[in-house]
Amino acid sequence: MLVSVTFRNAEGESWQREYVDEKLKKLKKYIDNPVDAHVVLSVEKFRNVAEINLSANGLNVNARDEAKDMSLAIDNAVEKIERQLKKHKEKIREHKSNNTREDESSVAGLIAAEIDDAKVVESRQVVLKPMSVDDAVMDMETSKSRFIVYRDSSTGRVSVIYRRDDGKYGLLETNS
């Protein structure tokens, strides 16, 4: 992490540079990339202002805080940066988890769920296509799926065709 500290309207002291470096080190756990941090410490009348600008691979995070004490202003600005980085990391995590849940077949997405005390390992949302039994068998032969849920075009009922262990196909039909 490359840190540059600028002082405005005040003489810079070495403890302030060390304090800023120490506080910014705890942000490394949120960013893996090389980071440039520009810190501006200024004194305006009785207010101490700390501005922090972090930039890394297209991510720009800014924070500004005023306090009576410079170390308090630095702490608050670093906390603001930390909250923004946590939020950004959570967005990335959610985005990646949504992408990994997509299924290769026409089935929508996999959703891990927990219902009461029984744990559901996999749940799928299926778009019911109207097709005949022969069409469903042909669809099974071309896909890697172990089963297909479809609406029977002749009866309008929901049916499931599945691949058995012996290589043949089984058919489940509903009455409703």
C-alpha positions as CSV (number, residue, x, y, z in Angstrom):
1,M,0.0,0.0,0.0
2,L,1.5,3.3,-1.1
3,V,0.5,6.0,1.4
4,S,1.0,9.7,0.8
5,V,0.2,12.2,3.6
6,T,-0.3,15.9,2.9
7,F,-0.6,18.5,5.6
8,R,-2.5,21.8,5.1
9,N,-2.3,24.8,7.4
10,A,-0.3,22.8,9.9
11,E,3.2,21.4,10.4
12,G,3.3,17.7,9.9
13,E,4.5,15.6,12.8
14,S,6.0,12.2,12.5
15,W,3.6,10.6,14.9
16,Q,0.7,11.6,12.6
17,R,2.3,9.8,9.6
18,E,2.9,6.7,11.7
19,Y,-0.6,6.8,13.1
20,V,-2.1,7.0,9.6
21,D,0.1,4.1,8.3
22,E,-0.9,2.0,11.3
23,K,-4.6,2.7,10.8
24,L,-4.6,2.0,7.0
25,K,-2.8,-1.3,7.5
26,K,-6.0,-2.8,8.9
27,L,-7.7,-2.1,5.6
28,K,-5.4,-4.6,3.7
29,K,-7.7,-7.4,4.7
30,Y,-10.5,-5.9,2.4
31,I,-8.3,-5.2,-0.6
32,D,-5.8,-7.6,-2.1
33,N,-4.7,-5.4,-5.0
34,P,-2.0,-2.7,-4.9
35,V,-3.6,0.3,-3.4
36,D,-2.7,4.0,-3.5
37,A,-3.9,6.0,-0.4
38,H,-3.8,9.8,-0.4
39,V,-4.4,11.3,3.1
40,V,-4.9,15.0,3.6
41,L,-4.7,16.3,7.2
42,S,-5.7,19.9,7.7
43,V,-6.4,22.4,10.5
44,E,-9.2,24.9,10.0
45,K,-9.6,27.2,13.1
46,F,-10.5,24.7,15.8
47,R,-11.4,21.8,13.6
48,N,-9.0,19.0,12.5
49,V,-10.0,17.5,9.2
50,A,-8.9,14.1,7.8
51,E,-9.6,13.2,4.2
52,I,-8.7,9.8,2.8
53,N,-8.8,8.8,-0.8
54,L,-8.2,5.1,-1.6
55,S,-7.8,3.9,-5.2
56,A,-7.2,0.4,-6.5
57,N,-8.0,-1.2,-9.9
58,G,-11.0,1.0,-10.6
59,L,-12.3,1.2,-7.1
60,N,-12.2,4.7,-5.6
61,V,-13.3,5.2,-2.0
62,N,-13.3,8.6,-0.3
63,A,-14.0,9.6,3.3
64,R,-13.8,13.0,5.2
65,D,-14.2,13.6,8.8
66,E,-13.9,16.6,11.2
67,A,-13.1,16.4,14.9
68,K,-11.5,18.4,17.7
69,D,-8.6,16.0,17.8
70,M,-6.6,14.9,14.7
71,S,-6.4,11.2,15.8
72,L,-10.1,11.1,16.3
73,A,-10.7,12.5,12.8
74,I,-8.3,10.0,11.3
75,D,-10.0,7.1,13.2
76,N,-13.5,8.2,12.0
77,A,-12.4,8.6,8.4
78,V,-10.7,5.1,8.4
79,E,-13.9,3.6,9.9
80,K,-15.9,5.2,7.0
81,I,-13.5,3.7,4.5
82,E,-13.8,0.3,6.2
83,R,-17.6,0.4,6.0
84,Q,-17.5,1.2,2.3
85,L,-15.0,-1.5,1.6
86,K,-17.1,-4.1,3.6
87,K,-20.1,-3.1,1.6
88,H,-18.3,-3.4,-1.7
89,K,-16.8,-6.8,-0.8
90,E,-20.3,-8.0,0.2
91,K,-21.7,-6.9,-3.2
92,I,-19.0,-8.8,-5.0
93,R,-19.6,-11.9,-2.8
94,E,-23.3,-11.8,-3.5
95,H,-22.8,-11.3,-7.2
96,K,-20.4,-14.2,-7.5
97,S,-22.7,-16.5,-5.5
98,N,-25.6,-15.7,-7.8
99,N,-23.5,-16.5,-10.9
100,T,-22.3,-19.8,-9.6
101,R,-25.9,-21.0,-9.0
102,E,-26.8,-21.0,-12.7
103,D,-27.5,-24.4,-14.1
104,E,-26.4,-25.4,-17.6
105,S,-29.8,-26.8,-18.6
106,S,-33.0,-24.8,-19.0
107,V,-33.6,-25.1,-15.3
108,A,-33.6,-21.7,-13.7
109,G,-31.2,-21.6,-10.7
110,L,-30.2,-23.7,-7.8
111,I,-31.3,-22.4,-4.4
112,A,-30.0,-23.8,-1.1
113,A,-32.8,-23.6,1.4
114,E,-33.6,-24.9,4.9
115,I,-37.2,-25.7,5.6
116,D,-38.1,-26.4,9.2
117,D,-35.7,-29.0,10.5
118,A,-35.3,-30.9,7.2
119,K,-32.4,-29.6,5.2
120,V,-33.1,-29.2,1.5
121,V,-29.8,-29.7,-0.4
122,E,-31.0,-28.5,-3.8
123,S,-34.0,-26.7,-5.0
124,R,-34.8,-25.9,-8.7
125,Q,-37.2,-23.7,-10.3
126,V,-38.4,-25.2,-13.6
127,V,-40.2,-23.6,-16.6
128,L,-42.8,-26.1,-17.7
129,K,-42.6,-26.6,-21.5
130,P,-45.5,-28.3,-23.2
131,M,-44.2,-31.4,-25.0
132,S,-45.0,-35.0,-25.8
133,V,-43.4,-38.0,-24.1
134,D,-41.4,-38.7,-27.2
135,D,-40.1,-35.1,-27.3
136,A,-39.2,-35.4,-23.6
137,V,-37.2,-38.6,-24.3
138,M,-35.4,-36.9,-27.1
139,D,-34.6,-33.9,-24.8
140,M,-33.3,-36.3,-22.2
141,E,-31.0,-38.0,-24.7
142,T,-29.4,-34.7,-25.7
143,S,-29.0,-33.3,-22.2
144,K,-27.0,-34.4,-19.3
145,S,-29.9,-34.0,-16.9
146,R,-31.1,-37.0,-14.9
147,F,-34.8,-35.8,-15.2
148,I,-37.0,-33.4,-17.0
149,V,-40.2,-31.8,-15.7
150,Y,-42.6,-30.9,-18.4
151,R,-46.3,-30.3,-19.2
152,D,-47.8,-33.1,-21.3
153,S,-49.2,-31.4,-24.5
154,S,-52.0,-34.0,-24.9
155,T,-53.3,-34.0,-21.3
156,G,-52.0,-30.7,-19.9
157,R,-50.7,-32.5,-16.8
158,V,-47.3,-32.0,-15.2
159,S,-45.1,-35.0,-15.8
160,V,-41.5,-36.0,-15.0
161,I,-39.3,-38.3,-17.1
162,Y,-36.2,-39.6,-15.5
163,R,-33.2,-41.7,-16.4
164,R,-33.0,-45.0,-14.5
165,D,-29.9,-46.8,-13.4
166,D,-30.3,-49.5,-16.2
167,G,-30.3,-46.8,-18.9
168,K,-34.0,-46.8,-19.6
169,Y,-36.4,-44.0,-18.8
170,G,-39.1,-43.8,-16.1
171,L,-42.2,-41.6,-16.3
172,L,-44.2,-40.0,-13.5
173,E,-47.6,-38.4,-14.3
174,T,-49.7,-36.3,-12.0
175,N,-53.5,-36.6,-11.6
176,S,-54.3,-33.0,-11.0
